[in-house]
Amino acid sequence: MNTINLGLQIVPKSKTLDTYGLVDKAIAVIQASGIKHVVTPFETVMEGPQDQLMQIALKAQEAVLEAGADEVLVYYRLHIKNQKDVSMAEKTDKFKK
């Protein structure tokens, strides 16, 4: 299975809970997975096999709901190549100093 990039943005809604704290629950799931990832202000980008990344994304979504969110909006962005791997490094290494 090829390596892909998956950008995941989870936007929790709650009338009583801090939404940043809820987002932290999703990020904790991603960090615990051991998958290569980068946290940005708007989304977390993961790198790995698509099936594994989608499972992690679902667990992250469930963690936010279990933490008390009333609802969540989930946005996915996928970069997939035919018969080739995709890496974050190929897109960003040229900007490193």
C-alpha positions in Angstrom: 0.0 0.0 0.0 1.3 3.4 -0.9 2.1 6.2 1.5 -0.2 9.2 1.3 -0.7 12.5 3.1 -4.0 13.1 4.9 -4.8 16.6 6.3 -7.3 16.4 9.1 -9.2 19.3 10.6 -11.7 18.5 13.4 -13.9 21.4 14.5 -15.8 20.6 17.7 -18.9 22.4 18.8 -19.8 22.7 22.4 -21.9 25.1 24.4 -20.0 24.4 27.6 -16.5 23.1 26.8 -13.4 24.8 25.5 -13.0 23.8 21.9 -9.2 24.1 21.9 -9.2 21.5 24.7 -11.4 19.2 22.6 -9.1 19.6 19.6 -6.2 18.6 21.9 -8.0 15.2 22.5 -7.9 14.6 18.7 -4.2 15.5 18.5 -3.4 13.3 21.5 -4.9 10.3 19.5 -2.7 11.1 16.5 0.4 11.5 18.7 -0.2 8.2 20.4 -0.5 6.4 17.1 3.2 6.9 16.4 2.4 7.9 12.8 4.4 10.6 11.2 2.5 13.9 11.5 2.8 17.7 11.7 0.4 19.8 13.8 -0.4 23.2 12.2 -2.7 26.0 13.4 -5.5 24.8 11.1 -5.0 21.0 10.6 -2.8 18.1 11.4 -1.2 16.4 8.4 -0.4 12.7 8.7 1.8 10.5 6.5 1.3 6.7 6.0 -1.0 4.1 4.5 -4.5 5.4 3.7 -6.3 2.7 5.7 -4.3 3.3 8.8 -4.6 7.1 8.5 -8.4 6.9 8.2 -8.6 4.6 11.2 -6.6 7.1 13.2 -8.8 10.0 12.0 -11.9 8.1 13.1 -10.4 7.5 16.5 -9.5 11.2 16.8 -13.1 12.1 15.9 -14.5 9.7 18.5 -12.2 11.0 21.2 -13.6 14.5 20.7 -17.1 13.3 21.0 -16.3 11.2 24.0 -14.7 14.2 25.6 -18.1 16.0 25.5 -18.4 17.8 22.2 -22.0 18.3 21.1 -21.0 17.7 17.5 -17.9 17.8 15.2 -17.2 19.0 11.8 -14.5 16.9 10.1 -12.6 18.0 7.0 -10.2 15.7 5.2 -7.7 16.5 2.5 -5.9 13.6 0.8 -2.9 13.6 -1.5 -2.6 10.3 -3.3 -0.3 9.3 -6.2 -0.9 6.4 -8.6 1.7 3.7 -7.8 3.9 6.1 -5.9 4.4 7.3 -2.3 3.6 10.8 -1.2 5.7 12.5 1.5 5.5 15.7 3.4 9.2 16.2 2.9 8.9 16.4 -0.9 6.7 19.4 -0.4 8.4 21.3 2.4 12.0 20.4 2.7 13.0 23.1 0.2 11.8 25.7 2.7 14.0 24.5 5.6 16.9 26.7 6.5 
